[in-house]
Amino acid sequence: MLKVGVFGVGHLGKFHLNNWKEIPGVELIGFYDPNDDTARLVSEKYQLPRFLDDSLLMDTCDIIDVAAPTNHHFELCEAAIKKGKHVFVEKPLANTMAEARSLVKLAAESGIKFQVGHVERFNPAFLAIRDMALNPMFIEVHRLAQFNPRGTEVSVILDLMIHDIDIILSIVKSDVKTISASGVGVMTETPDIANVRIEFDNGCVANLTSSRISMKKMRKMRLFQKDSYIGIDFLNKKTEIIRLKEPQDSNVFAFDIETPTGKKTIAIANPIVPEVNAIKKELKEFRDAILNNTRTVVSEMDGLMAMDVAHQILDKIGNNIITR
Ligand SMILES: NC(=O)c1ccc[n+]([C@@H]2O[C@H](COP(=O)([O-])OP(=O)(O)OC[C@H]3O[C@@H](n4cnc5c(N)ncnc54)[C@H](O)[C@@H]3O)[C@@H](O)[C@H]2O)c1
């Protein structure tokens, strides 16, 4: 049995508790959270011991699950790695680039397993195309949310856009060439809405819009590549693929269209979207990486790369932010 302790049992930490309880081969030992009211409620609801000494909980566990606010990620992860414990940390990896680099170095030296909670990698709508050959040349993303004070200690880039940055970096196998960005802080001192254009060395262009001050929610990514269009709806868990029909395709809706180079058949397919709980799957795959000594799906290096792009975006916005 792998023993797990959860550090931070607020909004997301509670989802982690619910899921760890249902994952075989894992035993929840307890939690650490400095907030007395939250701790009392969690202890009662989950019948789980609250540790007042974070170091003692770490010593008692094999897996340290960090779901505390981002500005506490570094101190908790550093302590856990130094004790030789496997670490799962919520996104973003850390508060600053220096902290993130330091964690990557420490993790590499220690040989422990480390995973960052970029949970959209486990979203069923993305899982439906995870094994497809992807080579997009143009990516359009909209991630819009209604305002909620939770999470606003960081900008919309580190709060929401970083999910899409991570997904895009996992798909586009090329280095970032240039970034241009604009953002506005409306409800907070940091950008609440932003538009970003990322150009890659291979010519791919990604255009991302993120907002946490919208009237309605949307989480859509559209990939355009030579042979197909792929639409991923992370919110409604739907995926659509439109492409030129190949002879073996039969189970798709198709129609003919006249083009300057002759008649083409267009096929529209909705791949089967697996029915999975994304948080449970990411924690389960982390457990499997420990048990099988394999690479974690979202490594500390992936977390660092997403942060690096996010911080480049913030630097650009810092130059042209509209202040009030
Ligand atoms: N993967 C996702 O989609 C997603 C979504 C939301 C939040 N998050 C991330 O999860 C983390 C927590 O966010 P949240 O929305 O649950 O916040 P939250 O404020 O609801 O909960 C954080 C909890 O951590 C506790 N805490 C504070 N300092 C601590 C410390 N030193 N050690 C242990 N616990 C401590 C707080 O008392 C609180 O109960 C953040 O890093 C956030 O970016 C990820």
The ligand as an SDF file (V2000), in Angstrom:
LIG
                    3D

 44 48  0  0  0  0  0  0  0  0999 V2000
   -6.0280   21.5650  -11.7080 N   0  0  0  0  0  0  0  0  0  0  0  0
   -6.9840   22.4790  -11.6660 C   0  0  0  0  0  0  0  0  0  0  0  0
   -7.8280   22.5560  -12.5580 O   0  0  0  0  0  0  0  0  0  0  0  0
   -7.0640   23.4290  -10.5130 C   0  0  0  0  0  0  0  0  0  0  0  0
   -8.2670   24.0790  -10.2080 C   0  0  0  0  0  0  0  0  0  0  0  0
   -8.2930   24.9120   -9.1010 C   0  0  0  0  0  0  0  0  0  0  0  0
   -7.1490   25.0940   -8.3340 C   0  0  0  0  0  0  0  0  0  0  0  0
   -5.9980   24.4710   -8.6710 N   0  0  0  0  0  0  0  0  0  0  0  0
   -4.7690   24.6620   -7.8820 C   0  0  0  0  0  0  0  0  0  0  0  0
   -4.9200   24.0060   -6.6360 O   0  0  0  0  0  0  0  0  0  0  0  0
   -4.2740   24.7450   -5.6100 C   0  0  0  0  0  0  0  0  0  0  0  0
   -5.2690   25.0260   -4.4960 C   0  0  0  0  0  0  0  0  0  0  0  0
   -6.3690   25.7340   -5.0260 O   0  0  0  0  0  0  0  0  0  0  0  0
   -7.8160   25.7280   -4.3400 P   0  0  0  0  0  0  0  0  0  0  0  0
   -8.7450   26.3280   -5.3150 O   0  0  0  0  0  0  0  0  0  0  0  0
   -8.1130   24.3900   -3.7870 O   0  0  0  0  0  0  0  0  0  0  0  0
   -7.5510   26.7530   -3.1350 O   0  0  0  0  0  0  0  0  0  0  0  0
   -8.3280   26.8490   -1.7500 P   0  0  0  0  0  0  0  0  0  0  0  0
   -8.0360   28.2160   -1.2330 O   0  0  0  0  0  0  0  0  0  0  0  0
   -9.7620   26.4390   -1.8930 O   0  0  0  0  0  0  0  0  0  0  0  0
   -7.6050   25.7610   -0.8280 O   0  0  0  0  0  0  0  0  0  0  0  0
   -6.2940   25.8530   -0.4140 C   0  0  0  0  0  0  0  0  0  0  0  0
   -6.1770   25.2300    0.9730 C   0  0  0  0  0  0  0  0  0  0  0  0
   -4.7970   25.1620    1.3180 O   0  0  0  0  0  0  0  0  0  0  0  0
   -4.6500   25.5280    2.6900 C   0  0  0  0  0  0  0  0  0  0  0  0
   -3.2810   25.9650    2.9510 N   0  0  0  0  0  0  0  0  0  0  0  0
   -2.7680   27.2340    3.0270 C   0  0  0  0  0  0  0  0  0  0  0  0
   -1.4560   27.1860    3.3070 N   0  0  0  0  0  0  0  0  0  0  0  0
   -1.1140   25.8790    3.4170 C   0  0  0  0  0  0  0  0  0  0  0  0
    0.0990   25.1910    3.7010 C   0  0  0  0  0  0  0  0  0  0  0  0
    1.2500   25.8450    3.9050 N   0  0  0  0  0  0  0  0  0  0  0  0
    0.0810   23.8470    3.7490 N   0  0  0  0  0  0  0  0  0  0  0  0
   -1.0610   23.1590    3.5220 C   0  0  0  0  0  0  0  0  0  0  0  0
   -2.2460   23.7490    3.2540 N   0  0  0  0  0  0  0  0  0  0  0  0
   -2.2710   25.0970    3.1950 C   0  0  0  0  0  0  0  0  0  0  0  0
   -5.7110   26.5980    2.8990 C   0  0  0  0  0  0  0  0  0  0  0  0
   -6.0190   26.7300    4.2710 O   0  0  0  0  0  0  0  0  0  0  0  0
   -6.8660   26.0430    2.0740 C   0  0  0  0  0  0  0  0  0  0  0  0
   -7.7100   25.2010    2.8360 O   0  0  0  0  0  0  0  0  0  0  0  0
   -3.7050   25.9970   -6.2880 C   0  0  0  0  0  0  0  0  0  0  0  0
   -2.3520   25.7930   -6.6070 O   0  0  0  0  0  0  0  0  0  0  0  0
   -4.4950   26.1090   -7.5750 C   0  0  0  0  0  0  0  0  0  0  0  0
   -3.7710   26.7230   -8.6180 O   0  0  0  0  0  0  0  0  0  0  0  0
   -5.9340   23.6270   -9.7240 C   0  0  0  0  0  0  0  0  0  0  0  0
  1  2  1  0
  2  3  2  0
  2  4  1  0
  4  5  1  0
  4 44  2  0
  5  6  2  0
  6  7  1  0
  7  8  2  0
  8  9  1  0
  8 44  1  0
  9 10  1  0
  9 42  1  0
 10 11  1  0
 11 12  1  0
 11 40  1  0
 12 13  1  0
 13 14  1  0
 14 15  2  0
 14 16  1  0
 14 17  1  0
 17 18  1  0
 18 19  2  0
 18 20  1  0
 18 21  1  0
 21 22  1  0
 22 23  1  0
 23 24  1  0
 23 38  1  0
 24 25  1  0
 25 26  1  0
 25 36  1  0
 26 27  1  0
 26 35  1  0
 27 28  2  0
 28 29  1  0
 29 30  1  0
 29 35  2  0
 30 31  1  0
 30 32  2  0
 32 33  1  0
 33 34  2  0
 34 35  1  0
 36 37  1  0
 36 38  1  0
 38 39  1  0
 40 41  1  0
 40 42  1  0
 42 43  1  0
M  CHG  2   8   1  16  -1
M  END
$$$$
